[in-house]
Amino acid sequence: MTAPLILVLDTDPSPRLGRLTGRAVVRYADERTLAGMLPEADVLLVWDFTSDAVRAAWPGDGPRPRWVHTASAGVDRLLCPALAASPTVVTNARGVFELPIAEYVAGLVLAFAKDLPRTLELQRERRWRHRETRDLAGTRAVVVGAGPIGREIMRLLNALGVQVALVGRTARRTIHGVEDLDRLAAGADWVISAAPLTERTRGMFDARFFGLLQPSAHFVNVGRGPLTVEQDLADALRSHWIAGAALDVFHEEPLGPSSPLWDVPGLLVSPHMSGDTAGWRDRLGEQFVAMYEGWAAGEPLPNVVDIRRGYVPSPDIPPQEPGNPS
């Protein structure tokens, strides 16, 4: 029996797949060679998840991989009509990035509440300026995106005493629907974007939305860059519509040195690093190997993406304990 062929859309460093030696044939492709190699593959591992090559190379009729796995939480870089129309199963790296991203968001919220960016600026200027900061406990946050990342953000912020409302695509027991977002955001101290990128969410954080927020509110995007209209956010900060913001994701990455976003007052810029803690690539490789072993044994794949929605649907969550409203 011929061993299945795993095709890896590669980037350096390559995934560690040694555990599959003798059980699969592994070949590597780049953006130039991907289209020619796809018809031969049983499985495609999108290790270079910043690439758009899959959309351009996916075959129409004829042979194609039975399974595509992306080493990322988002799948917007690879979904296309031809892939959506095929019987190929798509999975993502759900389970790897939730806690690191939630910790990063909690760090940002604490930094803003305690005015740490200004403290660092004053230290560089050798200026002693006593200030009062705000209590974090008792503040209100809206987390947009009810998947596992949004839920982990909610859990950590709850632990800090923040009252969190979780907003998803549709309302269900402990989750608000998008129809509640404007009302909730208008009273929020923190608005956290952790939503997937779909046609419904693209550009959802715009001038109209920022105009709803309190002048003391802060906005954080750890979801996808195109969720935010960057110029509208910059204008809102310059006009003091909101107190501050943090972006970890952008329309164009890497953010070029000439981008005006670097100099927007009150904006903290980070290079798409919120989920990347030491050993994250090893964890992604281990996850894929475990998924492959189950798939080869005939077990159902976890983390299956709903192609129509553009993400992995999440089950409902149980009601929270008293004192931790959702």
N, C-alpha and C positions, 0 to 999 in steps of 0.2 A: 504494500500500500504506500502510495506517495505521500510524504510528509506535507502538511499544509505550508503554503508560502506566506510569510509575513513580510509585507513591504513597509518600510519605515521612511516617512518623509522626515529627513534627518536635519538636525542642527547640532552643533558642538556644545556641550559634550553629548555623545550618543547614549541611548539608554542601555542599561545593563540587562541583557537578555540571556546570559549564559546558562541560566537554569533550564532554558528551552532547547539546549543543544541535543540533537538527536531526535527531538520531537517536532521540530519545525525547521523550515529553511527560512533564513532571514536575509533579506536583501535591502539595500539602501538606495533611496532616490532623492533627487533635489528638484527644484522647480523646472529644470530643463528636461529631466528624464522621467518625471512622474507619469505623464500621459501615456508614454509608450510602455510602461511597466504595469500600470494599473490592471489591464485585462487579465494578466497572469496571476494576480494576487488573490489569495483567499481572505486575507485580513490586511487592512491598512491601519497602521499606527501613525497618527499625525503628531509626531514628536515636536516638530516645528509648528507650534500652534499659533504663531504670529503670521504665518503665511496664508495667502489667499489662493495658493496653487491648486487646491483640491477643486474649488469651484470652476477654475479654468480647464482643468484636466479631466474632470469626471466624464466617463464615456456615456454615450447615449444608449443605443441598443447594443446588445452583445455582452460578452463576459465582463464581470466586474467583481470586486470584493463582496463577500457576503456580510462582512462586518467592518465598520470603521470606528476606531476609537481615537478620540482626541485627548491629549494630555493637558486639558484645561477644563475650567468650569463652563465657560461660554462656548457655544457652537456656531456663532454667527459668522465666523470666518470661513466655514466650510459648507454650510447649507446652501443649496441651489436647487432650481426646479428639477433638473435631471436627477439629482440625488434623492430629492423628495419623492419623485415618481418611481423610484426603483425599490425593490424589496430589501435592499441593504439595511441592516440594523446599525444605528449610530448610538454610541455610548460616550459618556464624558467622565471626567476625573472627580466626580462628586465624592466627598469624603476626605479629600486631601487638604483643601484650602480653607475650610470653614473656620476652624479655631484661629489660625494665624491672622486671617483677615479681621475677625471679630476683635482680637487683641489689638490689632493696629487701629481699628476704629475707636476702641475704648481709650487707647493712648491719645488719639487726636482730640477726643472729647475732653479728656482730663487736661490736656495741654491748653486747649482754648479756655476752659473754665478757670484755670489757674494762671492764665496769661503768660505761659512760658515762652511763646515766641517773642513777646515784648521784653521779657526778662533777659533773653539771650541778646537781643539788640542793645539793650542798655548796658549789658556787661561788655560788649564789644566797644561801646562808646565810653566806657569807664564812668558811667553816670549812676549815682545812687538815687533812686526815685522810689520811695515807698508807695505802694498801691494796695487797694482792696481788691480781692478776687471774689468769685461767686461760689456759692454752695452748689455742688453737683446734685446731691440728693434732693429729690423733690422736683427736679426739672422734668420737662416732657420731651420725648423724642418720637419721631415718626420714622420708621424703617420701611422703605419702599422695596419690596421684593420679599416674598414669603417662602422662598426656598431655604435650603439648609444654611446658607451663609447669613441671610437675614435673620433666621431663627437663632443662630449662635450669637449674632450681634445683640439681639434682644435679650438673650440670657445673660450676657456679660454686663450690659447696661443695667438690667434689672438688679444685678448683684451690687451695683454702685448706687442703687437707690433711685435710678432714673425710671420714670413711668413711660413705658414704651407702647406705642400702637403700631402693630404690624399690618402693612397694606399689601394685598396680593391682587391677582388678576380678577378674582371673584370673591365675594364675601362668603364666609363660612364661620362656624361657631366663634372661634377666637381670632379670626382674621378679618380685617376690614377690606371691602372692595375698593376699586379705584374711584368709585363715585363719592367715597368719603374723604379722599386725599386732600382736597382743597380745604375743607373744614378743619381737618386735623392739623394740617400744616400751618394754618393761620394762627394756631395757638401753641405751636411747638418752639422749643428752644434749640432743638437739633433735628435736622432733616438728613437722613442717611439714605443714599441711593445704593442699593445692592441688587437691582433688577437686571434681568437678562435683556439683551438687545433684540427687539423685534420691531416690526413695522408699527406696532401700537405704542412702543415705548421710546422710539427714536425722537429726540428733541423734546421730550416731555418736560424737562426743566428749562424753562424759557423765561422771557421777560414777564409774561403774565404770571407765571408761577412765583418768581422771586418777588413780584409786587405784592403777593399775598402774605409774605412772611413778616414777622415782627422785626423791627430794627435791631433787636438784640439777638436774633437767630443766627445760627451757623449752618452751613450746608457742606456735606461730605459726599463725594462720589467715589465708591470703590467697585462700581458695577462695570459699565462700559462707557468709553469716552463719548460716543454719539448720543447718549442719553441727555447730555447737557449741551445747551447752546452756549458755547464758551464766551462769545462776545456779550451775550446777555448777562451772564454771570459777572464778567468783568465790569460791565456798566453798572450792575447792581451794587457791586462792592465800591466802585468809585463814587457812586451817588449816595452811599451809606444807607441803601435800602436794607441791607443785612450787615451783621457785624463782622463776619469772616467766613472763610470757606477753605476746603482742602480738596484737591484733585489728585487722585493716584492713577487716573486713566484719562486718555485724551483722544481727540479725533485723529491726530497724526502722531505716531510714536516711532522713534523717540522725538520728544519735543525739541525743536531746533533752537540754537542759541539766540536767534533773532526773534523768537516768539515774544509778543508783548505780554504773554501770561506770566513770565518770570517777574515782571515789575508791577503787577497789579497789587495795590495795597490790601492787606488782609487776606491774601491768598497764599496758602501753603501748597507747594508743588512737590510731588514725589514721583519717582520714575517707575510706576507700575510695579511696586515692590511689596504691596500690603500682604500678599499671600506667600511670599518667598522667604521662608526661614531655612536655617542650615539643614541640609539633607533633603530638601523638597524634591529635587530631581530623582534621588534614590527612591523616595516614597512613591513617586509617579511610576517609575519602572517596576517596582514591586507590585503596585496595584495592577498594572497591565498584565504582568506575568500570572498573577493569581486569577485574573479574569480569563486569560487565555486557557489556563489549565481547566477551569470549570467549563468553558465553552467547548474545548476539545473532548471533554467527558460527557457532553450532551446536556449540561446543566443550563438553565435559563440565565441569560446575561443580566447583571444588575445595571443600574444607571442608564436605562434605555431612554433615549430622547424622544419626546413626542414631536415629530417633524412639523406637524401643523402648528403647534404652539411655539416651538423653537427652544424648548428646555425640558428638563426631566420633571414631570409633575411630582408634587409633594403631597403626602397624606395629610389629613387634618392633624392638629396638635391638641393635646388635652388642655382643659382650662388651667390657668395658672393659679398658684397659691394666693390666698388673700394678701393684699398689700403689693402685688406685682401685676397691676392691670395691664391688659394687652390693648 
